[in-house]
Amino acid sequence: MSGSARSLQSCDFGGLRVASTYYTPAYSKNGENINAKLEINAFINQPNKTDQIIKLTAWGKLGDSCAKSMSNGKEFSAFNCELNVYDKRVFMPSLVAGQPGAAVLKPDGSPLTYKAQSYTIGRLGYGMESEKHIAREIQAGIRPLGWNVMGSMEAAQWKEILNSRKAIQFDPNSPTGTFGYATIRMPQGVGVGAYIPGLTRANAPVAAPVATQPITATVAVAPVAGAPVVAAPLVAPIAAPIVTNGGFVVPNGV
């Protein structure tokens, strides 16, 4: 058969909404460093169809940035995405938040797996946040009421809050089990250990080191320009308690 022996693929997604995010810090496995990653479950909203969810992954510094920017319900677009198909293990329901349950095994004792797919993000653009998320941040006292009134003191205060969020580093001892808006998933398995500073892997970007302690178990992105400025919504009392971590509202819904 003549022709190219290698296929090329790339796809773009527009108008996605964040359903949930999970952050895995950088670590080592069998002496090889693995970059930090953010797994993003995103809604695809199509007319006359039930919302579908796709899985995307942001690696390294892009993953860190997304974890601190992608609140539940936030709109975004992903470009130059690459499809990945892999064998995913099946686990029993977990009794510990953020940790998988026991692995399901086949009769011969090998792990039960199924073919799953995800997309690695090349670059992305941010859109508008969900009104519910904005209301929760205002209710929690994290976001000033006039945060989107250009030239106001509240808008300047909000800008400082966003800048301070960007500087937050991963904390493996987070009391809420979150990094930014993402739920933390610590790596597990045989040969897994702390990230090894100075160790690089061929043909892979180097992730920023994270706090090194026993583990038990690519690019900066700017918001989409031109987004309209609207009046801050009137906030009705929210019955459920609001938990915060490092200036972020811990996700519990869109």
N, C-alpha and C positions, 0 to 999 in steps of 0.2 A: 504494500500500500504506500503510495507516494503522499507527499504533503508534510505538514509540520507534525513532529512527534510530541508536541507539548501544547496544551490548550491554555487560553488566557481567559480569566474571568474577573469581573468587577460589577458591582451593583450598587445602586443608590436607593435610599429610603427617605421619603419626605413626610412631614406631618405626623411623626410618631409621638406617642405619649408614654412617659415612664410609668410602668406598673410596679416594679420593685427593683432594687439593686443589692448586690452582694459583693463584698470586697474581700479579697484574699491577699494578704501582705506578701512581699517578696520573701523567699525562703530558699533553702538549698535542699537538694535531694541527691543522695549518693555522690556528694562532693561537687555538684553542679548547681549554679544559681538559677532560680526561676523567678522571672519578673513578677511584680505585683500585678494584679488584674482586677477589673471591675466587670462583673456579669450583670447585664442589663436586660430585664424582661420588659418588652415594650409592646404597647397596644398598636395594632394597625386598624385604623378606623376607615371602613369602606362602606359606601352607601348600600343599603338593603342587605347587609351582611352582619352576622354576629361578630363582635370584636375578636380578632385573632391576636395571639401573642407570639412574638418571635424573640429569639435570644441573640444578643449581641455582646461582644467582649471588647473592652478597651484595656490595653496593656501599658505597663510602666507609668510614666508621668502623666500620660493622657488619662489613665485609669484613676490616678490620684485626683486629678483636676475634676473629672466627672463625678467622683464620689462626693465632692464638696460643692457641686453645682446642680446635680440632677435630683431635684425633689420629686416626690411622687406626683404624677399628673403633669409634669413639665413637658412642654412640646420641644421636639428636637428633630433634626434631620441628620442622617448618616450617609457619608459618601465614600466611594472607593472601598466598599466592603468586600471581603473575601469569604466565600463559603468554606466552612470546615465540617466534615462529617467524621464522627468518632464513635467509639464504643463506650456507652455510659452504663455504669453499674447500677443495679437496682437495690434500694435500701428499704428497710422497714420504716414505718413512721417513727420519728425521733421523739424521745421524752425530754431532750435538752434543747432549748432554743438555740438555733445557729449551728447545731451539730447533727450529722446524719445518724440515722438509726443503724441497726445491725444489717450487714450486707446479706442479700438473698443469694443462696447458692443453688446450683443445679445438682441433680442426683450424684454426679461424679465428683462433687466437691468444688468445682470451679465456679467463679462468680457468674451470676446471671446478668447479662448485658443486653442492651438494645441499641440500634443505630439512632444517634441523635445528631442534630446539626445546629450550628451557630454561625454568626458572621463576625469576623474581626474588623473593627472599625478603622478606616484609614484616616478620616477627618470628619468633623461634625460641626454643626451650627446649632445654637440654642434659640428657642422661641419663647413664647409666653409661659408663665407659671400658671398653675390651676388656681382658680378663685378660692377654693377650699383651703389650699395650702397657705395662701396669702392671709386669709382670715385667721387661720390657726396661729401664724407667727405674730400677727397683731394682737390676738387674744392673749398669747403667752408673753407679750411685752418685749419680744425680740425685734419686731419690725415697727418703726415709727408710723403713726397713722398717715402722715403726709409724705411717705417715702417716695412717691412718684410725682410730687409737685416740683417741677424744675425750678431751681434757684432757691428753694426753701431750706431752712436749717435742718428739717427732717430728712430731706434728700441728701444733704451733705453727711449727716449722721449715718444714713443707710449705706452710703458709699464706703465710709470707714468700717462699718460692720462687715461688708463684703470683703474688703481688703484683709481684715483680720482673719476671716474664715480661710482665705487662701493660704495663710501662713501656718494653719494648724497641721501638726504632724500626726501620723498614725500612733495610737496608744494601744498596745496589746492588752492593757488592763482597763480598757474603757468600761465604766460601771454600767453603761447601757448596752454594751455589745455592738456599738456602732462606730463608724468612721465617717464623718460628714453625715450624709443622709443614708448611707449604705449599712446594711447588716454585715458584721464581720463573720467570715468563715475561715477559721484557722486551718492550715494544711495539716493533713494527717497521713499516716502510712509508714511503712518500713523505709528507712533511709532518709526520712525527713528531719531537717534541722534548721537552725537559724541561718539567715542570709549571711554570706561570707564577704565582708568588704574587700574590695580589691580583686576579687575573682571574677573574671569575665567569661562569657560564652561566645564562641565564634558565631558570626552572622546573626547576632541578636543585640538589641539595644540594652544598655545597662540601666537597671532600675536604681532609684535612690535608695540607700540603705535604710532599713527600719530598725527600731529598737531590738537589740539582740537579747533574747532570753529563751529558755527552753520552750519548744513547741510540742504540745501534748496531742494531742489528738492523733503623635509622639511629639506631643506638641502642646503648647498652651492654646486654649480655645477662648475666643471672645464671644459675647452675646451677639445675636443677629442685630445688625444696625437697622434703624428705622422703625422699631417697634413702637406702636402708639402709646402715648401717656394717657392714662385714664384716671378718673377719680378713685381714691381708695374706697373699697366697699364698706358699707355699714356692717358691723360685726355683731351677730346675735350671740348670746351666751352659748358656750359649748359645754355640754354636760360632762363629757369624758375628760379626765385629767390629762394635761399636756405635759409631757416629759421632754426636757431639753438636754443636750449634750454639747458643750463647747460652742454654744451659740446656734445650734441647729435644733429644729424640732424633730424629735425621733419619729420616723415614719410609722404611721398606723392607719393608712388609708390615703386615697387620692384627694 
